[in-house]
């Protein structure tokens, strides 16, 4: 039988189910555990944490998660790939090595540390060298926000992950490596795919996309026949069993809950999709219109037929910059006429803010229970609704007006429409907004600066 | 469908909610929400591809999004829609409950499309209910 590599998803985002990596390691044979922590929003949060504490800035949950499974992965030879390093991969690697030493695994665990994605200190040099770093969505030049930039990271692909694995790393810890690169890296390493075998690269990329959001491809958040999805309390996270020819099976451990079906995999494939013919990563381009899905057994979906195209000369860059401030607060109004009371409270609030002369870039009112998620498509509000939550958010460049807004909600309890409650949480918090600026950079400016180090506990 | 001479004319179509014909998932890219709309059965896909056009989806979401793009995935019996400027800036900027467009998918399922009565009978839970 030809070689099959099993890559299991252990986390789909920072904050995902803490039991998942442990159960993936314990529940059956796997070769790799892929732990994806980073989303656009996550990088902004990690940047904020690093700005307060230079030792922070990585997904801290990763360390206790690893501490719990280190004895097993050492005994079974399971290797881990993760972008938990976030804005501080070296700090993350140090913490994992310390955990290994605490467990008496000193000398037995090798960590592959990938750096070079952080280009904050190089921004002016890159601009001077003609890299414009314009906002990909709006076309605005970086100079519009240059003095407010907090972090800048290039999206790296699978290449440094492969290099770390070749170097013998048991645990590969990266910063902004793409979600898909964490799965593609092990497949390229194990199956001997050439980096320009574009159909194979596309196949490994699709495999990565299917498992990068954890249980979202194995029954979690599945809309089709959702009532029939059993055992979500012990949901099995997805596992890819990949072959050298680029085909693979998506499955999960026996005895776990959830479901792996054509429907569950399809819903994940279309998640966050743009142009399906051109799913662009640093490693190549995958054509999602080439994907064939076949149910080949219970909780087993075969994926085949995937074609790809050469990688582009550019890498995406994720830039975080200071934008302004926001605050969101809420009050709950009870039957009878819950919606009408909430609406009147919003009118009073807005009038008071106007009287104070406060100006906001944006003010959003939602009636949770009536229109918060579907807007006017939800139809007229139900006059018999047992309760409606008034949810109001404001956004401004200056902090003072947002701060003042947070003090105008509580007074509505005694000075506004009746039957109001749910203010136990107190005054809304003023939040700093660190926004996201997607840009492109020539990969030749970045790749020479990527470093892979093998560290031993 | 056209009733040309010599061709069979379909009986009058019935309006059916996409809720009974499709499933869907959505996500975000910046200030754009995507909705992947998947036929519940493969043979429904051609009907969906005809009826759920970019223009029709733009009308459905008018006032909520600026522009709609559509992509076809016949291999997955799915259509992908990009709803531009749907998220009040998206990401960390947005003040919306659904800042990342996670449930725009179900908002699209409120749309009704005309289908042959036989399709309505097959997929709608109460076949005799008025559309």
Boltz contact constraints between the chains, C-beta under 6 A:
constraints:
  - contact:
      token1: [A, 40]
      token2: [B, 91]
      max_distance: 6.0
  - contact:
      token1: [A, 41]
      token2: [B, 91]
      max_distance: 6.0
  - contact:
      token1: [A, 41]
      token2: [B, 92]
      max_distance: 6.0
  - contact:
      token1: [A, 44]
      token2: [B, 92]
      max_distance: 6.0
  - contact:
      token1: [A, 137]
      token2: [B, 30]
      max_distance: 6.0
  - contact:
      token1: [A, 223]
      token2: [B, 23]
      max_distance: 6.0
  - contact:
      token1: [A, 224]
      token2: [B, 23]
      max_distance: 6.0
  - contact:
      token1: [A, 266]
      token2: [B, 38]
      max_distance: 6.0
  - contact:
      token1: [A, 266]
      token2: [B, 76]
      max_distance: 6.0
  - contact:
      token1: [A, 267]
      token2: [B, 25]
      max_distance: 6.0
  - contact:
      token1: [A, 270]
      token2: [B, 25]
      max_distance: 6.0
  - contact:
      token1: [A, 270]
      token2: [B, 36]
      max_distance: 6.0
  - contact:
      token1: [A, 270]
      token2: [B, 78]
      max_distance: 6.0
  - contact:
      token1: [A, 270]
      token2: [B, 80]
      max_distance: 6.0
  - contact:
      token1: [A, 271]
      token2: [B, 25]
      max_distance: 6.0
  - contact:
      token1: [A, 271]
      token2: [B, 27]
      max_distance: 6.0
  - contact:
      token1: [A, 272]
      token2: [B, 27]
      max_distance: 6.0
  - contact:
      token1: [A, 273]
      token2: [B, 34]
      max_distance: 6.0
  - contact:
      token1: [A, 273]
      token2: [B, 36]
      max_distance: 6.0
  - contact:
      token1: [A, 273]
      token2: [B, 80]
      max_distance: 6.0
  - contact:
      token1: [A, 275]
      token2: [B, 71]
      max_distance: 6.0
  - contact:
      token1: [A, 276]
      token2: [B, 71]
      max_distance: 6.0
  - contact:
      token1: [A, 276]
      token2: [B, 73]
      max_distance: 6.0
  - contact:
      token1: [A, 276]
      token2: [B, 80]
      max_distance: 6.0
  - contact:
      token1: [A, 289]
      token2: [B, 73]
      max_distance: 6.0
  - contact:
      token1: [A, 289]
      token2: [B, 75]
      max_distance: 6.0
  - contact:
      token1: [A, 291]
      token2: [B, 75]
      max_distance: 6.0
  - contact:
      token1: [A, 364]
      token2: [B, 95]
      max_distance: 6.0
  - contact:
      token1: [A, 366]
      token2: [B, 97]
      max_distance: 6.0
  - contact:
      token1: [A, 372]
      token2: [B, 97]
      max_distance: 6.0
  - contact:
      token1: [A, 373]
      token2: [B, 98]
      max_distance: 6.0
  - contact:
      token1: [A, 373]
      token2: [B, 103]
      max_distance: 6.0
  - contact:
      token1: [A, 374]
      token2: [B, 107]
      max_distance: 6.0
  - contact:
      token1: [A, 375]
      token2: [B, 64]
      max_distance: 6.0
  - contact:
      token1: [A, 377]
      token2: [B, 107]
      max_distance: 6.0
  - contact:
      token1: [A, 377]
      token2: [B, 110]
      max_distance: 6.0
  - contact:
      token1: [A, 393]
      token2: [B, 95]
      max_distance: 6.0
  - contact:
      token1: [A, 395]
      token2: [B, 95]
      max_distance: 6.0
  - contact:
      token1: [A, 433]
      token2: [B, 92]
      max_distance: 6.0
  - contact:
      token1: [A, 433]
      token2: [B, 93]
      max_distance: 6.0
  - contact:
      token1: [A, 434]
      token2: [B, 92]
      max_distance: 6.0
  - contact:
      token1: [A, 435]
      token2: [B, 92]
      max_distance: 6.0
  - contact:
      token1: [A, 435]
      token2: [B, 93]
      max_distance: 6.0
  - contact:
      token1: [A, 436]
      token2: [B, 91]
      max_distance: 6.0
